[in-house]
Amino acid sequence: MKRTLNAFFVLLLVFWLAGETAAWAQTATSTATSTATSTAPLTDVQAQQQDLENQLAQLEQQIEDQQQQIDAYHKQGNTLNTQIKTLNAQIAQLNLQIKAVNLKLQELNGNIADTQTQINQTQSQIDQSKAAIAEALQTIYESDNQGMVEILLANNTLSDFFGQVNDITLVQNNLRVTLDAIVKLRGQLITQQQALASEKTDTENFRAIQQAQKQGVVATQSQKAVLLKQTQGQEAQYKKLLAQTQATAAQIRQRIFQLLGGGEMSFGQAYNYAKLASQATGVRPALILAILDRESALGQNVGKCSYKTAMNPTRDTPIFLKLLAQLGMDPNSQASYVSCANKDGAYGGAMGPAQFIPSTWSLYSSRISQVTGDNPANPWNNSDAFVATGIYISDLEKSASCVSYSQQIPSDSQELLERCAAAKYYAGGSWYTYRFWYGQPVVNQANAFESDIQTLIAAGN
């Protein structure tokens, strides 16, 4: 009778755990992405989040308006007065972007804190369940060591006997379901926290880069003001001085080009690799160079860590080890180091100059080999890395979302298409959020490289 009561007690406890787990899963699913504090009513949380989204939307529209003004100034020609107006518009745009970044950080900080609370609560549930699980296992163990005759004699009636047998079976089934559900939920929340942490780190990097860009624009504006003073407003004198400062083709070719994933080469060498990729994909060399430029890293930790500490162990590590075996490379050598996980724990693992993760590289490897002849394609090889970037960007430019986005302003469709593709290269599905914070600066850099390339072409290089 005592064993029957124990089994019945364990059964009720396991059913309670299953019910609590289901309720907890439903609550966590509905609130894991909320920016709420633990005490704020749900309606207040929704109102706060909507207010942030509205403010972000307004700022993004103002950023778009400023970009249109900048583009209009560029089309007016390279005069001193136009340059000053352009720089003023760029400063205004950067100030708007910094405000938008601050709002995004506010939203992300709330999300990450809430997700961490959910993870802690789930872990607490798992810890509290240990005693009940141990007793349930003990009950199952005792029942396994009893024969049917012994169980029958231990009960006063046949109904008690069959009830105990059924209780033990239910305990076994519900124990497994309850534990699996709790562990699965905690895994889901950890995954979400990693995604939010990664976005938070990216946004902080954007803010730091934008502050640096603002300082650079202000410094350039100051230089232009000094130049205007020196020329006393005479456009002819400005043109003369401007021509004296323009780099020659030889200087451009010898300029050091630092790669996104580490390493460096001359700009002339980088341009040759970009031309190879462009001929195979149709993406202009200047855009490939801008994406692979070190300045586009936005403070990321690239090429500094062992795969053991940086890489997603299930998604990427098996593919990584298989690739290195094919290439004859030691996965533990510094030559095969990958990008580090960030300070919040989001996985790194990106390889070589183009910073592809192994699972993405495997999708493009055969297409890269068709262009370069390297089989398998090597992410640490410069020609393979440049071609990989070109192929990836080409695919992104052809995506439905980028094509649709480029049609918003038909007169600037190519710029919008490249802006979208660059943002997708960096942020994937979150590209729309990053179209100004990452996409547009890359396009601006590409345009600067385009000017250098035209100088090389004019000189017959």
C-alpha positions in Angstrom: 0.0 0.0 0.0 2.9 2.3 0.8 4.5 1.7 -2.6 1.1 2.4 -4.2 0.8 5.8 -2.4 4.4 6.6 -3.4 3.8 5.8 -7.0 0.6 7.8 -6.9 2.3 10.7 -5.4 5.1 10.6 -8.0 2.5 10.3 -10.7 0.7 13.5 -9.5 4.1 15.3 -9.2 5.1 14.4 -12.7 1.7 15.4 -14.1 2.1 18.7 -12.2 5.6 19.2 -13.8 4.2 18.4 -17.2 1.4 21.0 -16.8 3.8 23.6 -15.4 6.2 22.9 -18.3 3.5 23.4 -20.8 2.3 26.6 -19.2 5.8 27.9 -18.9 6.5 27.1 -22.5 3.4 29.0 -23.6 4.4 32.0 -21.4 8.0 32.0 -22.6 7.1 31.8 -26.2 4.8 34.8 -26.0 7.2 36.9 -23.9 10.7 35.9 -24.9 11.0 38.7 -27.5 9.3 41.3 -25.3 11.3 44.2 -23.9 9.3 44.1 -20.7 10.7 44.2 -17.1 9.5 41.6 -14.8 7.0 43.9 -13.1 5.6 45.9 -16.1 2.1 45.0 -17.3 2.0 43.4 -20.7 0.0 46.3 -22.2 2.7 48.8 -21.0 5.4 46.6 -22.5 3.6 46.5 -25.9 3.1 50.2 -25.8 6.8 50.8 -25.0 7.9 48.5 -27.8 5.5 50.1 -30.3 6.7 53.6 -29.4 10.3 52.5 -30.0 9.4 51.0 -33.4 7.6 54.2 -34.3 10.5 56.4 -33.4 12.9 54.1 -35.4 10.6 54.3 -38.4 10.6 58.1 -38.3 14.3 58.3 -38.0 14.8 55.9 -40.8 12.6 58.0 -43.1 14.7 61.1 -42.2 17.9 59.1 -42.9 16.5 58.2 -46.3 15.6 61.8 -47.0 19.1 62.9 -46.1 20.6 60.2 -48.4 18.4 61.5 -51.3 19.8 65.0 -50.6 23.4 63.7 -50.6 22.8 61.9 -53.9 21.3 65.1 -55.4 24.4 67.1 -54.3 26.7 64.5 -55.9 24.8 64.9 -59.2 25.4 68.7 -59.2 29.1 68.3 -59.8 32.3 68.6 -57.9 32.4 72.3 -56.7 33.6 73.6 -53.4 30.2 74.9 -52.4 28.5 71.6 -53.3 31.1 69.6 -51.3 30.4 71.7 -48.2 26.7 71.1 -48.6 27.3 67.4 -49.0 29.3 67.2 -45.9 26.7 69.1 -43.9 24.1 66.6 -45.1 26.3 63.7 -44.2 26.8 65.0 -40.7 23.0 65.4 -40.3 22.5 61.9 -41.5 25.1 60.4 -39.2 23.5 62.2 -36.2 20.1 60.6 -37.1 21.8 57.2 -37.4 23.3 57.5 -34.0 19.9 58.3 -32.5 18.5 55.3 -34.3 21.3 53.1 -32.9 20.7 54.3 -29.4 17.0 53.4 -29.7 17.9 50.0 -31.0 20.3 49.4 -28.1 17.6 50.4 -25.7 15.2 47.8 -27.2 17.9 45.1 -27.4 19.0 45.6 -23.8 15.5 45.0 -22.6 15.1 41.9 -24.8 18.4 40.4 -23.6 17.6 41.0 -19.9 14.1 39.5 -20.3 15.5 36.4 -22.1 18.1 35.9 -19.4 15.4 36.0 -16.8 13.4 33.3 -18.7 16.5 31.2 -18.9 17.2 31.5 -15.2 13.6 30.6 -14.4 13.8 27.5 -16.6 17.0 26.4 -15.0 15.4 26.9 -11.6 12.6 24.6 -12.7 15.0 22.0 -13.8 16.9 22.2 -10.5 13.6 21.9 -8.5 12.6 18.9 -10.5 15.7 16.9 -9.7 14.3 15.5 -6.4 11.0 14.5 -8.1 12.8 12.9 -11.0 15.1 11.0 -8.6 12.0 9.6 -6.7 10.3 8.7 -9.9 13.4 6.8 -11.1 13.6 5.1 -7.7 9.9 4.0 -8.1 10.6 2.7 -11.5 13.7 0.9 -10.2 11.8 -0.7 -7.4 9.0 -1.8 -9.7 11.6 -3.4 -12.1 12.9 -5.5 -9.2 9.5 -6.8 -8.2 7.9 -9.7 -9.8 4.2 -9.6 -10.8 3.3 -12.0 -7.9 5.1 -9.8 -5.3 3.3 -6.7 -6.7 0.0 -8.5 -6.6 0.5 -9.6 -3.0 1.5 -6.1 -1.9 -1.9 -4.7 -2.9 -5.2 -5.4 -1.2 -7.4 -5.6 -4.3 -6.9 -6.3 -8.0 -7.9 -2.8 -8.8 -5.0 -1.5 -6.6 -2.7 -3.9 -8.4 -3.6 -2.8 -11.9 -3.7 0.8 -10.7 -0.1 0.6 -9.5 1.0 -1.1 -12.8 -0.6 1.7 -14.8 0.8 4.4 -12.5 4.3 3.1 -13.1 3.8 3.1 -16.8 2.5 6.7 -16.8 5.3 7.8 -14.5 7.8 6.4 -17.1 6.2 8.2 -20.0 5.5 11.5 -18.4 8.9 11.7 -16.8 10.5 11.6 -20.2 8.1 14.1 -21.7 8.5 16.5 -18.8 12.3 16.5 -18.8 12.6 16.7 -22.6 10.2 19.7 -22.6 12.1 21.6 -20.0 15.5 21.0 -21.6 14.2 21.8 -25.0 12.8 25.1 -23.8 16.0 26.1 -22.2 17.9 25.4 -25.4 15.5 27.5 -27.4 15.9 30.4 -25.0 19.7 30.1 -25.0 19.6 30.2 -28.8 17.4 33.3 -28.7 19.7 35.0 -26.2 22.7 34.3 -28.5 20.9 36.0 -31.4 20.0 39.0 -29.4 23.5 39.3 -28.0 25.0 39.2 -31.4 22.6 41.9 -32.6 23.5 44.0 -29.6 27.2 43.7 -30.2 26.7 44.5 -33.9 24.8 47.6 -33.0 27.4 48.8 -30.5 30.0 48.4 -33.3 27.9 50.4 -35.6 27.6 53.2 -33.1 31.3 53.3 -32.6 32.0 53.3 -36.4 29.4 56.1 -36.9 31.0 58.2 -34.2 34.3 57.8 -36.0 32.7 58.6 -39.3 31.2 61.7 -37.9 34.5 62.9 -36.6 36.0 62.2 -40.0 33.3 64.2 -41.8 33.7 67.1 -39.4 37.4 67.1 -39.9 37.0 67.0 -43.7 34.5 69.9 -43.5 37.0 71.9 -41.6 39.6 71.2 -44.2 37.2 72.3 -46.9 36.4 75.5 -45.0 40.2 76.2 -44.7 40.5 75.5 -48.5 37.6 77.9 -49.2 39.3 80.5 -47.2 42.6 79.9 -49.0 41.0 80.2 -52.4 38.8 83.1 -51.3 35.9 81.5 -53.0 37.6 81.2 -56.4 36.4 78.0 -58.0 39.3 77.9 -60.5 41.8 78.0 -57.7 39.9 75.2 -55.9 40.1 73.0 -59.0 43.8 73.6 -59.3 44.5 72.7 -55.7 42.1 69.7 -56.0 44.0 68.3 -59.0 47.3 68.6 -57.1 46.0 66.3 -54.3 44.6 63.6 -56.6 46.5 60.4 -56.5 48.3 59.0 -59.5 47.7 55.5 -60.9 51.0 54.3 -59.6 50.2 55.6 -56.1 46.8 53.9 -56.2 48.2 50.5 -57.3 50.8 50.6 -54.4 48.3 51.6 -51.8 47.9 48.9 -49.1 44.6 47.1 -49.1 43.8 45.4 -45.8 41.5 42.4 -46.1 38.3 41.9 -44.0 39.5 38.6 -42.6 43.1 39.6 -42.0 46.1 40.0 -44.2 47.0 42.7 -46.7 48.1 43.2 -50.3 48.5 46.1 -52.7 45.4 47.8 -54.1 46.6 46.7 -57.5 46.7 43.0 -56.5 43.3 43.3 -54.8 41.8 44.9 -57.9 43.1 42.1 -60.1 41.3 39.5 -57.8 38.2 41.6 -57.9 38.2 41.8 -61.7 38.4 38.0 -61.8 35.4 37.7 -59.5 33.6 40.4 -61.5 34.1 38.7 -64.8 32.5 35.5 -63.4 29.6 37.2 -61.6 28.8 40.6 -63.1 29.3 42.4 -59.7 31.4 45.5 -60.1 34.9 45.1 -58.8 34.6 48.2 -56.6 31.7 46.7 -54.6 33.6 43.5 -54.1 36.6 45.5 -52.8 34.4 47.6 -50.5 32.9 44.5 -48.9 36.3 42.8 -48.4 37.9 46.0 -47.1 39.0 45.8 -43.5 37.1 49.0 -42.7 33.9 47.0 -43.3 34.6 44.7 -40.3 32.9 47.1 -37.9 35.1 46.0 -35.0 34.5 42.3 -35.4 37.0 39.8 -34.0 38.2 38.1 -37.2 40.8 35.4 -37.7 42.1 35.1 -34.2 40.6 32.0 -32.5 40.6 28.3 -32.6 37.5 26.6 -34.0 37.2 24.8 -30.7 36.2 27.9 -28.8 34.6 30.0 -31.6 32.6 27.8 -33.9 29.0 26.4 -33.7 29.8 22.8 -32.8 26.9 21.2 -34.6 26.2 23.5 -37.6 29.8 24.3 -38.6 32.5 22.2 -36.9 31.9 18.9 -38.8 32.0 20.7 -42.1 35.1 22.7 -41.1 37.0 19.5 -40.1 36.0 17.8 -43.3 37.1 20.7 -45.4 40.5 21.0 -43.7 41.1 17.3 -44.1 40.5 17.7 -47.9 42.9 20.7 -47.9 45.5 18.9 -45.9 45.5 21.7 -43.2 46.0 21.2 -39.5 42.8 22.4 -37.7 44.8 23.3 -34.7 47.3 25.5 -36.5 47.1 29.3 -36.5 46.8 29.1 -40.3 43.3 27.7 -39.8 42.1 30.2 -37.1 38.7 31.6 -37.5 36.7 34.6 -36.2 36.1 34.6 -32.5 32.8 34.4 -30.6 31.8 37.8 -29.4 31.8 38.9 -25.8 28.2 37.9 -25.3 28.8 34.3 -26.5 27.4 34.5 -30.1 29.3 32.0 -32.3 32.1 33.2 -34.7 33.9 30.7 -36.9 34.2 32.7 -40.1 37.1 31.7 -42.3 39.6 33.6 -44.4 39.5 37.0 -46.2 35.8 36.8 -47.1 34.8 35.6 -43.6 32.4 32.8 -44.7 31.3 30.3 -42.0 31.8 26.7 -43.0 28.2 25.8 -43.6 27.8 28.8 -46.0 31.1 28.1 -47.7 30.0 24.5 -48.4 27.0 25.8 -50.3 29.2 27.9 -52.7 32.3 25.7 -52.9 31.5 23.9 -56.2 30.6 27.2 -57.9 33.9 28.8 -56.7 35.8 25.8 -58.1 34.3 26.2 -61.5 35.7 29.7 -61.7 39.2 29.3 -60.1 39.8 25.6 -60.8 40.7 25.0 -57.2 39.0 21.8 -56.0 38.1 22.0 -53.2 37.9 25.7 -53.0 40.0 27.1 -50.2 38.5 30.0 -48.0 42.1 31.1 -47.1 43.1 31.4 -50.8 42.7 35.0 -52.0 41.3 34.2 -55.5 38.8 31.7 -54.0 37.8 34.3 -51.4 37.2 37.1 -53.9 35.2 34.8 -56.2 33.1 33.6 -53.3 32.3 37.2 -52.4 31.3 38.0 -55.9 29.1 34.9 -56.3 27.4 35.6 -53.0 26.8 39.3 -53.8 25.4 38.3 -57.2 22.9 36.0 -55.6 21.9 38.6 -53.1 21.4 41.2 -55.8 19.0 38.8 -57.6 17.0 38.0 -54.4 13.3 39.1 -54.5 13.7 41.4 -51.5 16.7 43.3 -53.0 15.1 43.6 -56.4 11.9 44.9 -54.8 13.8 47.3 -52.6 15.8 48.7 -55.6 12.5 49.7 -57.4 11.5 52.1 -54.6 13.5 54.8 -56.3 14.0 53.8 -59.9 16.5 56.6 -60.7 18.8 55.1 -57.9 17.9 51.5 -58.4 21.6 50.3 -58.7 22.6 52.1 -55.5 19.7 50.6 -53.6 20.4 47.2 -55.0 24.0 47.3 -53.9 22.9 48.8 -50.5 20.6 45.9 -50.0 23.1 43.2 -51.1 25.8 44.6 -48.8 23.5 44.7 -45.8 22.4 41.1 -46.5 26.0 40.1 -46.8 26.6 41.3 -43.3 23.2 40.8 -41.5 21.3 38.2 -43.5 17.6 38.4 -42.7 18.0 41.5 -40.7 19.3 43.4 -43.7 16.6 46.1 -43.7 17.6 47.3 -40.2 21.2 47.5 -41.4 20.7 49.0 -44.9 21.9 52.5 -43.7 24.2 51.4 -40.9 26.2 49.0 -43.0 24.9 48.9 -46.5 25.2 52.6 -47.5 28.7 53.1 -46.0 29.9 50.1 -48.1 28.3 51.6 -51.3 30.0 54.9 -50.5 33.3 53.1 -50.1 32.7 51.3 -53.4 32.1 54.6 -55.1 35.4 55.9 -53.8 37.1 52.7 -55.1 35.4 53.2 -58.4 37.1 56.6 -58.8 40.5 54.9 -58.1 39.7 52.2 -60.6 38.8 54.7 -63.3 42.2 56.4 -62.7 43.9 53.0 -63.2 41.9 52.3 -66.4 42.7 55.7 -67.8 46.4 55.0 -67.2 46.1 51.7 -69.0 46.4 49.6 -65.8 
